[in-house]
C-alpha cells in the first residue's frame, strides 16, 4: 500500500472537511429551494471515500455508487463547481442539469453514477469489471451500495457471476446503520452483512469505516487481489450518517444520544487529532485550510447560482437521436 504520510493526513483532512462543508451548503440551499427533488448527504461517511481513493489508481480504476453520490466524483477529479451546478439543475452541470442530485456522472473521470434505483448499480459495477477483464485493461471497479440494497435479488445474481467469472471488482457495502429508517436487525437474522460473501466463497470481511486508515488498508488488499486476477471481494464498511436518509427524513428511528456517540469518532476529528498530536500543521496552517475550504464552497455556490438553466429543447436532444422522431406530439424550438 502507498505510504500514509504527513501529506496524506493533510490531504485527508482538507478533502474530508471540504466534502462535509459542500454537503452542508447543499442542505442550506435545499431549504431555500435552489436544489429540488431528493437530497441524500454523506456527512459522517467521508472516511470511506478518503481511504478508497488512497488505495485506487485514479488513472484507470472506476467507481460506481447509489444516490448518496455528490462528493465521490469530486474525489475522482470532477470539478466541484460542476457538481454543484448539476444539483442546481444548470447547464454547466455534469449532465447539463438533467441528472440532478441522484445522478452525477463523469466518464472522463471514471465515475459511473449516481443511481436512483436501490441496488441498480450493483450489476452495472460487475459489468464495468467484466469489460475491463475482457479488454485486458488492468483496472478495478469499486462498486458501492447501502445496507438496504442487500435485500435486492440482483445483488445475489451479481455476486454469483462475479465470483464465477473472477471479475476485478470490489463490492463495498456502506452500512450506515439504517436502510432509510430501518435497521439491519429488523430485516435480517444475521446482522453481520460481510458474512454474505461466505455463501459465494468470496473473500469478505468487516471494516472500521470511520477511520480512513482502516479503509485504505482493506481496500488496498481487495484492489490488489482483483488486479492480480484473483477475483472479487465483499467488504462491509461500518460507518454512520449524521444526517437523515434524505432531507425529508424526520429521523424518528434513532435518538440524539446515538448520533452524539458516533460524533465522538467523527472521521474528520480523528484525522485532525493525529495532525495535532504529530504536529503536522500549526494552528495558522489549519486555519488556512479551513479558509480554503470555505472559499471553495462559496465559489461552487456562486458558479451554480450564476450559471444558466438548460434550454427546454435539450430534453429532446438528449433523449431522441432521430431529429424527426415520429412519436413526439410537439417539438420545443
C-alpha angles and dihedrals in degrees: 000000000000110000118264102229139168088273089053093054093047092048092047091051095049094042096047092044090051092048090050094048091044090056092044089055090050090053089053096049091042089062087050087054093241088123115047137195121024123347122194115186129207100213110147097017098078095110089069093060095040093051094042094052090051090057097042130088099230092195091071115358120102137216133203128175146159127269099296085084116126102106100037094073089047088055089049090055106270115144105259090216089063091048092054091044089055090054089050089053093243127152091239088065126110091264097027090263095299098104103048128179099336100044112052110157140174122173089180091062095036094246108138102188172261110294125197096198111086107248092358091122095056099081089038090057090053088048092055089050091048090054091050091051092045093051093038093236098153091227131135127213121215108208113196127195139161127250089255090064089065088084094060118105091217089068092062093044090050095048090051093053095040094056094040092051094038093232123191095241136123115209108211119192111198098206102192094168101260137056094217093311103336122098121224089245090065094052105037140036088217111059094182098090095185090069089072086081090064091069089063096042086245123149106255144160149151123272131199094236096182087076119064091204092060090046092049092051094049093043093048091055093046094045092048090051091051094045091050090058096254095124138236133342129207115214130183107210105201107211141139136228118221094200128054125277086267135349090272093057114115089195095220091150094073139041130241088239090060092053090047091054092055091046087064087069096041107160092226092053091047092056093042090054091054091048091052096043093050092039092235090152138018123235088256092054091048090052089051089054090050090051093049090051094049092045092051092049090052090047090053091050092048092049092050093045094050096044119099126246115250118261113259090241089069089075089064095042092050096046105032119050093181108079095205094044102173100213098063114109091205140358126227109226 
